[in-house]
């Protein structure tokens, strides 16, 4: 869905980053909250935001500072990818759970991440 909405609106690398982060946030919500989730994608002149909400109330479950996973760890790399690929991200408490918001500013063609 995210790829379809962004098709033709930005460079492929930027679209790939947004899709990967959206996938990771939805996957985390499904795996950890095990409850109803929602996703929204908002487009702006300056870029886009991806917001994933779930009914898991533990905002502290999402670490504020990230540690790299060890070589043989099966998980622990997802939020690192979110941190590297998005321009900014945060966790916001909601009345019935939490929301993770990732912001993506458009990059100039050829600009490094």
matplotlib code that plots the C-alpha trace (Angstrom):
import matplotlib.pyplot as plt

x = [0.0, 2.8, 4.7, 1.5, 0.8, 4.3, 4.8, 6.0, 6.2, 9.9, 13.0, 13.0, 15.6, 13.5, 10.4, 12.2, 13.3, 9.7, 8.4, 11.0, 10.4, 6.6, 7.0, 9.2, 6.9, 3.8, 5.8, 6.8, 3.2, 1.9, 4.7, 4.9, 1.4, -0.5, -3.5, -5.3, -3.1, -3.5, -1.2, -1.3, 0.8, 0.7, 2.3, 3.6, 5.6, 8.7, 8.3, 6.1, 5.2, 4.3, 2.4, 1.7, -0.7, -1.4, -3.2, -0.1, 0.1, 3.8, 5.5, 8.7, 8.9, 10.3, 13.9, 14.9, 18.5, 19.3, 22.0, 23.3, 22.4, 25.1, 26.2, 24.2, 21.0, 17.9, 16.3, 17.1, 17.9, 14.5, 14.5, 18.1, 16.9, 14.0, 16.6, 19.0, 16.5, 14.0, 14.8, 13.3, 11.1, 9.3, 6.9, 3.7, 1.3, -2.4, -5.6, -5.7, -2.1, 0.8, 1.8, 5.2, 5.8, 8.6, 9.3, 11.0, 12.3, 12.9, 16.6, 18.2, 19.1, 22.4, 22.5, 23.9, 21.7]
y = [0.0, 2.5, 1.8, 2.3, 5.6, 6.9, 5.6, 8.4, 11.0, 10.6, 8.7, 4.9, 4.9, 7.2, 5.2, 2.0, 3.6, 4.6, 1.2, -0.6, 1.5, 1.2, -2.6, -2.7, -0.6, -2.7, -5.9, -4.6, -3.7, -7.1, -9.0, -7.1, -5.5, -8.5, -6.2, -4.0, -1.8, 1.1, 2.8, 6.1, 7.7, 11.5, 13.2, 16.8, 19.0, 18.5, 14.7, 12.2, 10.7, 7.1, 6.5, 3.1, 2.9, -0.1, -0.8, -1.7, 0.9, 0.4, 3.4, 2.5, -0.8, 1.1, 2.0, 5.7, 4.8, 1.9, -0.7, -2.7, -6.3, -8.9, -10.8, -13.9, -12.2, -13.2, -9.8, -6.3, -4.6, -3.2, 0.0, 0.6, 0.6, 3.0, 5.3, 5.2, 5.5, 8.0, 11.7, 11.5, 9.2, 9.1, 7.2, 9.0, 7.8, 7.7, 7.2, 3.6, 2.6, 4.2, 5.6, 5.4, 8.3, 8.3, 11.4, 11.3, 14.5, 14.5, 14.1, 15.7, 13.3, 11.8, 13.1, 10.7, 9.4]
z = [0.0, 0.9, -2.3, -4.4, -2.7, -3.2, -6.8, -9.0, -6.2, -5.3, -6.1, -5.8, -3.0, -0.9, -1.5, -0.6, 2.7, 3.6, 2.6, 4.7, 7.8, 7.5, 7.2, 10.2, 12.4, 11.4, 12.0, 15.5, 16.3, 15.3, 17.1, 20.3, 20.9, 19.6, 19.3, 16.8, 14.8, 12.4, 9.8, 8.1, 5.5, 5.1, 2.2, 2.3, 0.0, 2.2, 2.5, 4.3, 7.7, 8.5, 11.7, 13.2, 16.2, 18.4, 21.6, 23.5, 26.3, 27.2, 25.6, 27.5, 25.6, 22.6, 23.6, 23.5, 22.8, 20.5, 20.9, 17.9, 17.9, 18.2, 15.1, 16.1, 17.4, 15.5, 16.1, 17.4, 14.1, 13.1, 15.2, 14.2, 10.5, 11.5, 13.1, 10.2, 7.3, 8.7, 9.2, 12.7, 14.7, 18.1, 20.2, 21.4, 24.0, 23.0, 25.0, 24.0, 23.3, 21.5, 18.1, 16.5, 14.0, 11.4, 9.4, 6.0, 4.4, 0.7, -0.2, -3.1, -6.0, -5.2, -1.6, 1.0, 3.7]

ax = plt.figure().add_subplot(projection="3d")
ax.plot(x, y, z, "-o")
ax.set_aspect("equal")
plt.show()
